[in-house]
Amino acid sequence: MAPAVPRICCLDLDTFFVSVERLLDPSLEGKAVVVGASKGQRGVVTAASYEVRRFGVRSGMPMADAVRRAPDAIFLPTRHNTYSPYAKRVREVLERFCPEVRTASIDEFFLDFRGCERLYRRFGDADGDATIERVVHEMRRAIKRETGLPASAGIGASRPVAKIASGLAKPAGVVLVPVGREREVLGPLPVRKYPGIGPVMEERLLRAGLETLSQLVELPAGELRARFGGVAQRVRAGLEPNARVQLGRDRPAFLEHDQPQGGAVGSISNERTFHADVGDIQRVLDQLRTLTERVCWRARQRGVRARTVTLKLRFSNFHTVTRSMTDRPSHVEAQVLRRVRELFQRAQVLALPVRLVGVQLSNLVPDAPQLELPLGPDQPAPVGDALDAVRDRFGYDAIRLGVAGSKTRWLATPSEAVVAAG
């Protein structure tokens, strides 16, 4: 039997926060609405209605800029703990239509309809594409009927294709990109439409004369391929059908950044975006401990220590804070975590739940070939080497520092560390 055609659906709740506010206050319907903060307060735009976007207001924009562009809009503060129940109700609808659903964020979901055309096929459906497209239309209407929320959906043979298609479907539509026609349909789009190409890379590509996805994936051999070959390869792979495509797990998004040169060049960082905004400080500190352990292990793998430790926090209103500290070079978890905790105390400038956390090591120096004098309590204990030896043999997750469970804590020095195998 031939393998089932991959059919990934990306469902995006249109202007989610604005849509929920309109359910709570129907008088907002059809009006220019900005969610993020009241007029005159600091913050960033969490969501902007389509009516206000024509003035140039976008998510992530500083609130002061939004007020300047649309002074007559209605500005509302973000109401924490109000939106999650609506997202939960949407997921319940999705699970009735599709056997595999993954939450990417509070307003975005990925579904795997692979093989479901056999279940949903009706007389009159031209082919499997028509069947799945019809079902997704029905699903979107069910969401609107049962929750009151508008949604858009894109369908394709990979996550990137489905994500792009969901953007093309806005507002409140469905777009399917047939398998094998990805480059034909999406090739003319601007390079920024591809997930992961941000404003900095977009500017570099445009300066090089690469404006569309087709131009990027069809780079000829030469200087441009040497500069942008990695990006082109990633986009090319994303636009290809992948029968082994996986949705991933329902868990916070995890990003790992490193420099391809290795050694003491560049920086080492890890970030995690929470599935839902977190207001529990201890849970945030637990995550920072995990990220600290990871970057320290990676530093030892590269044979470097870091003089500078940087903490990154993104709050529920998308305001992002970074704080840095420079001290003696280290790749020891307890030392680095003490700095991270201190930075965290400095960075809590907003009494808001946290959306993203990150830890970065930079200002790297080669690991000392011998012990530095004078010897003291800050010298790394051999526990780090012991842990690394276990991980080399059994994998990174085979052993961790700390105490597992709800009462997780970090022990002050490596010699006090409790090793929890899992």
N, C-alpha and C positions, 0 to 999 in steps of 0.2 A: 504494500500500500504506500502510495506517495505521501511524504510528510505534509502535515497541515501547513497551509500558508500562514506566515506570521501576520497577525492583525492586532497591532497595538493601538489602543485608544488613549489619548490624553484629553481628559475632561477638566476644563477650567471654569470656575465660577466667576462670571463677569462682574467686575468692580464689586467684589464680594462684600467688603465692609460697608460700602455705600448701599448695596442692595439690602443688607440686613437692617441698616438704619431706616431705609424706606419702608420695610415691613413694620418696623416699630412706630414709624411716623409717616403715614401715607401722604401727608401734605408735601413731602420732599420729592415726590414723583415728578419727573420732568424738569427739575430745577438743578442748577449748578451747585454741586455738593462736594466738599472736600472733607475727608476724615483724617485726623491726625492730631489736631489741637484747635482750641478755640482761637479766634482772631486775637492777635496781640500776644499770644503765648509762644514760647519757643518750641521747636519740634520740626518734624519733617512730615511730608504728605504720605499717609499710609495708603489711601485710595482716593481716586478722583473720578467723578462721574463723567460720562461721555460729553455731557453738556458743558463741562468746565474745561475739558481737554482742548477744545478749539481755541482757548486762550493760551495754550502752551503749558498748562498745569499737568504735571506727571507725578507718579509715585516716586518717592525718594527725594523729591525737591524740598529744599528748606521752606518752612512755612512762610517766612518773610517774603520769599520770591513768589509764592503762590498768591499771597495777599496783594502783592504789587501787580501781578498779572490779571487777577480776577477779584478786585476789591468788593464786588457786589455778590460774590458767591456766599453760600452758607457754609461756615466752618464749624466742624463738630469734633470734640475730643474723642480719642479712641476709648471705647468702653471695654475694658479687659474682662474676661470671663463671660462676655455676652455672645461672642461669635462662635466659640467652639461647639456648642450644642447644635447649631445649624449645620456645621460641617459634618458632625456625627450623623445627623438625619440624612444628609446627602449620601454619605457612605452606605447607610442602610439601604437606600434605594439602589445604589450601584450594585450591591452584593446580590440583589434579586435578579439582576440581568446578566452578571458575569461571574464566573467561578473564581477568578483571580483578580483581586483589587489591591492596589498599593497606594498609600497616601504619600504624596511628595511634599505637600505643604498644606496649610489649613484650607486653601482654596484650589488645590490642584491634585488630581488623581490620575494614575495610570492603570489601565485595564488590559488584560490579555484575552482577546476573543478568538485565539487560535483554535480552530476546530469547531467553533460554536455555530458556524453556518449550517452544519448538519442538524443541529438541534433546532434552529430557528427558521429553516428554509420553508418558504410558502410557495404555493402555486403562483406563478407570475413573476417571481424573482428571476432576473436575468442571469445572475451568477452569484457566487459567494460574496463578492463585494457589495452587490445590491442588497443581499440579505443583511449583512452586518451594518451597512449604512442605515437601512430601515430600522433595525433594532436600536441603534444609537440615537436616531431621531426620537423613537418611542421613549427611550430612557431619559433623554433631555426633557421631553414633555412631562414625564412622570415627576422629575425633580421640580419642575416649575409648578406642577399641580399640587404636589404634596408638601413642598417647602416654601413655595413662592419665589424661589431664587432662579434667576436666569443663568444659563450655562452655555458654553461653546465647547465643541469637541472636534478633535482632529484624529484621523485614522491613517495609519501607515504601517510599513513593515519594520520600523525601528522606532525607538524612543525619540531620537531627534526629529525624524520625519513627522511623527505624530504631534510633537510639541510645536513644530513650525505650522503644521496644518491647523492646530487649534487656534493659533494666532490669526491665521487667514479666515477662520470661521467667525470671528467676532464681528458684531455682537450676536449672541444667541443663534448660532448656526452650526452646521456640521460640514466638514470638508474631508473627503477621502482621497488619498493619493494612491492610485493603483500600483501594485507591485510591478517593478520594471520601468515605471514612468517617473521615478523620483527626480532624475536630473532634468527631464523634459518639463515637469511641472514646477519644480522649485529652483531650477538653475537660474532663471531670470531675476530671482529675488536679490535684494541687497545683502551683502555679506553679514551685516549686523543681525539678520534674521536667524542666523544659525546659533543655537544655544551654546553659550560659552564664549562667543566673540563679543567682547565688551567694547566700550568707547575707545580705549587706548589702542587695541588691536585694529579696530575699525579704521581709526585715523591712519595708522601705519599702512594698512592695505590700500586705502583710498589714495594716499600719497604715492603709492607704487602703481596706481592706475588699475587696481583690482577692485571693481565695484560690485560685481555679481558673484553668486556662488559658482556659476559655470566658469567664469574666468579663474576663480580660485582653484577648482578641482582639476582644471585642464591646463595647469601651468606647464609650459614647455621647459625643457632642460635649459639651465642657464642661471644667471644671477638671481632672478626672482625665486626660482625653485630652491636655490641654496638658502635664501632668506626665509621663505615661507613654506618650505616643503613639509615641515611637521604639521602646521595648521591645515595645509591642503590635504594631507594624508588622513587627518582626523575627520575632516568634513567629508572626504570621499568615502571613508568607511561608514560614516553615519548615514549617508544617502544610499547605501547599498542594502538590499534585503538581507536579513540575517535570521535564518531558521532557528538559531540557538539563542535568540534574544531573550534576556531575562528582565523581569521588572524590578528585581532587587527586593530588599526587605522593607517592612514598615519600621524604619528607624531613622534617627537624625542623619541628615546628609553629612558625610565625612569627607573632608578635603585634605590632601597631603601635597605640600609643595616642596620642591627641591630643585637644585640647580644641576643641569646635566653634566657640568664639568666635574662635580664632586670636589673633594678636598676642602680647602678653606675658602673656596669661592662662594659668594652669594650668601644664602640664608637657608634655614631649615624651619618649616612651620607646619602646623596641623590646625585645622578648624573643624568645628562641628556645628551644624544648624539643628536646633531642636525641632522635633516633630510638632510640638506646641510650645508657645511661649512659657518660660519657666519663671515663677516668682519665688521659688524656694532657694534661698541663698546657698544652703548646704548642698543641694543638688548641683548648682552651678559650680561650686568649689570641687565637688567630686569629679565633675567632667574636666575641670582644669587640671586636676591631679592626673587623670588619665592621659590628657594631651601632653602634659609635662613629661610623664614617663616615656611617652612615645618619642618626643623630639630628643630627649636625652639619649635614648637608645640609638636613634638614628645618628646622632652626633658621634657616639662612640664607634658606630659602624664606619663612619667616614674618617675617624681619627682626628677629630677636631674638638675644641672647646669654644664656648661662646662668651664673649665679654658682655654682650647686650641681650637682654631678655625683653620681649615686647608682648604685652597683653592686648587682645582685641575683644571688644564687647559690642554687640549690636542689640539694641533694645527693641521692644515690641513695636515702637513707632518708627523703626528703621534708623534711628539716630545711632551713629557708630562712634565709639570712643576708642582711642589707642593710647597706651601709656608704656613708656620704656624706662629701663634702668640699666646702667653700665657699671660693672664691677669686675672683680677678678674672674678670669676665664674659668668656666666650669662646664662639665657635662654630667654632674651628679644630681640625681633627682631631688634629694632633700634640699640642696642648696638652691637649685633653680626654683623649686616650688615656693621656698620662703620669699623669693623675689616676686613670684607671680601673685602670691597672696597679698603682699604689700601693695603691689600695683592695683590689685582688685579693690582694695580699700580706698585707694585714691580715685579709682575710676567710677565709683558709684555715684555719679553726679545726677542721675535720674532715678527716682524711686519707681521704676517700671520693671515689668518682667523682661527676661533676657531671651533673645531670639537666637543669637550666635555667639560662640566663644572661640578664641584662637590663641595659640601660644607660638611665638617665633623666636628662634635663636639667630643672631646675626653678629657681625663684627667678629668673625670666626678666626681662630688661630690654631696652628697645628698642635696636636696633643703632645705634651712634654715627653721626651724620650725617657726621662728619669724623674724621680720625685723631686719636687721643688722644696727648697729650704726657706724659712724654717718650717719644720713639720708642726702641724697643729690640728685642731679638731675639724678644720674645713677640708683636710685631705680626703680624697675619695676612699671609702672602705672597699675591700675586695668583693663585697656582695654584688656590685655592678658587674664585675667580670664573671662571677658565678652565674648570675641570671643570664647574661649574654651567652654563656656556654650552653645553658639549657635550651635557650631559644634557637641557637645555631643547629641544635640537634633535632628539636621537636617543634619548632615554629614559635613565632612571637607570642601567641596567645596561650602557650603551654604553661606559663608562669608569670605572675604579676606581683608587684609590690603593693602592700596595703592589706586592709581587712575587708573581705567581700561582704555584701549584704547591706541592709538598710542603715546600719550603724557604721558605715564606712568612714574611716578616718586615716589621716596620714601621720605616720610616726616620725618624729622630728629628725632622726639621723638614720643613715643607712644601717648602722649596726643594730638599731632597734627594730628594723623592718621585719614584719611578719610576711613570710612567703606563702601565698595562697595558690596552690596548683588548681587548674581548672581545665 
